[in-house]
Amino acid sequence: MRDAVHAAGAKVLEALLEKVGVGRRDEPVRCPRCAAVMDSRGTKTKSIVTLLGEIRFTRSAYQCPRCGATRYPGDEEVDAVKTGYSPGVRRLVADFASDVPFKRVSRQLQAAAALDISRKDCERVAEGVGQEVVRWLAAERDRLRFEPPPPPLDTPKTIDTLYIEFDGTGVPMVPKELEGRKGKQENGGAKTREAKLGCVFTQTAFNEKGRPIRDPASASFVGAIETAGEFQWRIYGEAVRRGLFEARRVVCLTDGAEWIRNIVQTHFKDAQHIIDLYHAREHLIGLCKQLFSHDLKQLNFYKDRWWDWLDEGRIEEIIGEAQQHLPRGESAAKEARTAIGYFQTNQERMRYQDYIEQGLFTGSGVIEAACRTIVGQRLKHSAMEWTVPGANAITALRCVIQSNRFEQFWEQRAAA
């Protein structure tokens, strides 16, 4: 029954498109390369896989007498330029491929819609749509980047608290993407490249215990494998889009890495910067291991003592006591001083008791979860290896879908 309905629908669709690809045009067809008037070369037929099945589409062909370029205006009208898949099929493939490996996408399309699309074609189509999303986001980001900030006094504060979080996570890459890169393997090489991921969300309400609650469906995400210099504009653009200048209070919740601090100081210098409490605790445990590695009793005593002080924001006291217990060996002492330096550098971002009293989040759980779900669950399957363009295309797809912007992308694309 399904096959019969699809076959009938495909025939109707072919009939509807008969007059789209051929016929006289009011204005001359110009070359997309050199703008010369193109010559008609009759009609040519191509196959297009649609959600109803494969159809035959006949359209007029044009060739440039100056540079030899070809053009099919009919393909442009039905959005099938240089592809044998309809927009509906490409959207479905991209949606599926944002979630599961390409081989599984091929099986799902066959089972759900009787579409016979190979694993490799699913990859090409999904990454092609993802790269369109990358360009769409880049154009939006460039526009926001160069817009001057509105006058503070003339900007109504319609958002209570805006949170900005960002972090990095490794993505397994094909060997050519790792050439010359240092890593943690025994030979000094790398197996991954860092994908930088950011999220922005708002918070207005509190639960019955007075703890802050993230506003429902308020989280949006951006990310890519790129340098910190490139990523700074990605997270800044998203923050501006989400209301950076309309927020009464802006909070950056991060792990305190140097590249992250630089971005906060450059683009969000008026924000309240909080070091994620759980990262601070990890650093505290690491410091205790460096100072008391040969005395388990002391290690546990100071870990519990300093843990409480950390929660209370008593960072200077932790630093003072830690400096009194430096190991004797020069190398060990140097490593311990580096660990203590983390708390010295970030002490004004670790006043956790004050943050709780202000009704603020102290943990960057949203971005930690995003690193697992947006990147980890799709790009880190066993035996997966990515190119940078491929990984960025799928990451862009997952970000816009998780940000509830996939429909917006297709609407703006159709209107362009």
N, C-alpha and C positions, 0 to 999 in steps of 0.2 A: 504493500500500500504506500509506504513512504517513497519507494523508488518510483512508483507510478506518478505520485503527486509531484515529486521533484522533476521528473521528465516533462510533465505537462507545464510546470512552472517555467522550466528552462526554455521551452518553445515559445511561451508567451513573452518571456524576457527578450529572446532573440528578435521577435517581431517588433517589440517596443524600441529596440535599438537600431532597427533597420535604417531609420531616417536620421539618426544621430551622426553616424560616421561619414555619410556621403551627402552630396548635394552642393548647389552653388552657394558661395559665401559672399556677403555684401562687401567685405573688404578683402584686399589681397592678403595672402598668407605670407608672413615675413619670416626670414631665417632667424632662429634664436641666437646664432653666433654673430652674423655680420649685418643683420637687419635688411638684407636684400630681399626683393620679391621672389618668392619661390615658384617653380614650375610644377604643374600638375603631372603626376606620373600614374594616373588611373587609380584603381582601388586594389587593396590587398586585404586578405582575410587572416585573422589570428584567432586562436582559441583562448578563452578566458574561463578559468575555474571560478564559479560563483557558489554561493550558498545553496543554490538549486541544482548545481552540477555544472558540467562543462557546456559552454555555448560557443557558437561561431559568430564573430563580430567582423563585419566588412566595413572598411573605412577608407577614405581618400588618402593617397600618399602624395607628398610634395618633396621636391628636391631643390636645393639652392644651386643656381647655375654658377655662382661665384666660388663657394667653398665646398660644395658637394654634400652639405649636411642634409639629413632627411627629417621630415616632421609629419606626424599624424595627428591633426587637430581633434579627430574623433577620440583618440586615446586620452587626450587631455580632458575632454568633456566627461568621459566616464571614469576618470582617475585610474587609468591603466597604462600609464607611460612606462615603457621598458619593463613590464611585468605581465605575467599571464594569470594573475590572481586579482579578483575584484577587491574593492576596499573592504567589503564585509568579511571576506575570507581573511584578508590580511589582519584585520582587527581581531578576529577570533583566534587566529594563530598567535598573535602577539599576546593576547590575554592569557591563553593557555600556557604559552612558553615562558611567561613571566613567573609561572608557578611551578612548572615541572620540567624535567629534561626533554630535549627535542624528540627523542625516540618515543617517549610516552605521549607527547603532543600528537605525533603521527597516528598512534593507536587511538587516542581519544577522538580525533577528527573522523576517523573511519567509523568508530562505534556510534558517535553522536550524530554525525551529519552525512555519513557515507561519502566523505571526501578522501580521496586517495592522494595524499601528499607525503612525499618521502621525508625522512628525518632531516636530510641535508637541506631540502627546500624549506622545511619548517624553520631551520636555523637561519637561512638566508632571509626569509620573510620577516621573522621576529626581530632579527638584528637590524634589518632595514627600517622597520617601524620604530625600533628603539633609537636609531640614529636620527630619525625625524624628530623624535621627542627631544633628543639632545640638542638639536638645532633650535627647536621651539623654545626650550628653556633658556638657551644661550641668548636668543634675541630678547626675551623678556628680561633676563638678567642685565644685559647691556643697557636696556632702556632704564631700568631702575638704578643702575650703577651711576649713571650720569645725570639723573634728576637731582636738582639741588634740594637739600632737606627743607621742609616747610618751616616757617618762623615758629619757634616754640610757643610763643604767647598766643599765636593765632590758630594753634592746632588743638582741637578738643581731645581730651583724654578719654577715649571710649573703651579702652582695655585696662583691666585692673592690673594684672601681672602677666608679662610676656617672658617665657623661658626660652633660652637658646642653649642647646647642647650639641657638641660634636666630638667625634672620636675617630679612630682608625682601626681597621681590621684587615688581615691578610687575605689575599685571593690567589689561589694556585694558578700559575701562568705557564704557557708554552715556553720551551727553552729559549727561543729567540728574544722573548720579552725580558729575559733575565740576564742576558749577556753583560758582563762587566759589573754586575750588581753584587754587593757584599750581602751575606746572609749568615744564618746560624747553622748551616750544614757543616760537617766535619772538614770539607774542603774549602770552607769560607764562602761558598756560593749561596744563592737564595733560591727558594722554591716558590715564593709568593711576592706579590707587589701589594702595597698598602692602598686599600680603598678608604677614602675619607668620607665619612657620613655625618650629616647634620640633621637636627630636627628642631622645630619651633612649635611651641604649644602655649596655650593660655590657661590661667587658673583664676577662678573667681570664688568658688565656694569651699567650705570645710565640712568634714564629717562630724559625727556626734562627739568625737574625742578632740575636736579642734584641729585636726590634721588637714593640710591642704589637699584638695581633690582636683585632678586635671579635668578641664572642661571636656565634655563628651565630644568625640570626633574632631578635636581641635589640633591634633598633631599632624604636621606636614614634614616631608622628608626630602633631602637632596643628597647627592653623593656621586663620586666618581674616583677613578684612579688618576690622581693628578698631584701636582706639587702643592705645598701649603700656600704659595703665592697665588696659584690659580683658585684653590678652594676658598680662599678668604672672600673672593667676590661672589662665590656661589652661596655661602652661608649669609653674607651681608645682604645679597639680593633677596633671599628668602625671608630674612628678618624684616626688611623694608616692606615686602609684599604683604606680610602678615601683620604689619602695624607697629613697627619699631618706634615710629615717631608719635603714635597715638596711645602708647602705653604709659600708665602712671608710674609703673615700676618695671625695670628690665633686669632679669637675672640670668647670668651665664653660669651653668653648672658643668664643670669639666673635670678631667683628671689632673690638670695642672702641667701637662707636658709643655715644653718650651714653645713649640710651634703654635700650640693652642693659646698660650698666654700672649704671644705676639699678636695674634689675630684679635683677641679680646681688647688688648691695649690700643690697637689701631682703629678698630671699627666700633667697639662697644665700650669705650672708655668711661662712659657715664653709668654703665651697668654695674650691678652688684655681682662680683665674681666669687663664686663658691666652689671650693674643691670638693668633689664628690666624697662623702664620708667613707664609703666603702673602699675607695682607692687610698684614702688617708690611712685607714686601718691596715690595709695590705702593706703600705710603706712602714707603718709602725711595727708590724710583726717582723718585717724584714730587718728593720733596725735592731730589734731585740735579738734576733738570731746572730747578727754581726757582733753585737756587744757581749752576748752571754752564751756563745755557742758551746762552751765547755762546762756550763753550769745550768742544768735544766731547771733547778729550783729557782735560781735568780731570774732566769729567762721568763718563767711563768709569773713570778712575783711582779716584775716590772711591766710585763705585757698587760696584766690585769690593772695595775696601778695607772699606767699611762693611757690605757684604753679609756678609763673613766675620765682622766684629765682631758683627753682628746674630745670626748663627748661634751665636756664642759667648756671647751675652747681655751684651755690653759696651756697653750702651746709653748710659751716661754719657759714654763717650769719643766716641760718634757725636754726641751733643748738643753736647759741648764743641767739637769741630772744626767742626760745622755753624754754630755761632754766630760763629765767626771768619771765615766766608765769606758773610755776609749781603750781598745786593745793595745798591747805593747808592740806588736809587730808593725813595722812601717807600712807595709802593704795593707794589712787589715785595718789599721788606724785611718789610712787614706780612704778606704771604702766606707768606713763608718762615718767619717766626716762628710762624705758625699751624701750618705743617707740622711744625716742630720741637716745638711744643706737644703734638702727638699722641704723640711719643716720651716727652716729659717726663711726661705724664699716665699713660702706660701702661708706664713702664719696669720697674716691679716685676712686670709680667705678661708680660715678654719675656725671661725667663732660660732661653733654649731649651736651652743645654747642660745646665743643671741638670735640666730636664724630661726630656730624653733619658736622662740617667743614672738618673732615677727610673722609667724605663719608661713614660712617658706619651706620648700622642699630642700633636703640636704643630700639626696641621692640621685644620681643620674641614671635611674633605671630605664627611662624611656629610650635613650640612645644605646644603652647596653642591650636592651631587647631588640632594637632596630638592627644592630650589628649582627645579631643572631638570625633574625627573621628575614630582613631584606637582603643581606649578603650571604650569611651562612647557610640558610636553608635552601638556597637556589644555586649559589656559585661554588659551594664547597663539598659537593657530593664526591664520593670515592672515584678516583681516577680522572676527575675533571681537570682540564687545563684550558685557560682562556687566553685570547689576545686582549690587548687593552681596549680596542674599539668594541669587541664583542662583549666584554665584561661591562663596559660603560653603557652599552646599549641596553642590556638586560637590567642593569642597576637603575637606569633612568626609567624604564618601564615599571619596575617594582616601586620606585619612589612615587611616580605620579598616580599609580593605582592605590597605593597605601595612603596617599594624600587626598584621595577622592577627586583627582583632577583628570582622570582618563577621558571622561565624557567631555570635559572642557577642551582638551587637546583636539579631539575629533571634530567638535563643533567649530572651533577656530580654524582648523585645517580646512574644513568644508567651505567656510566663509571667505577664505583667502583667495 
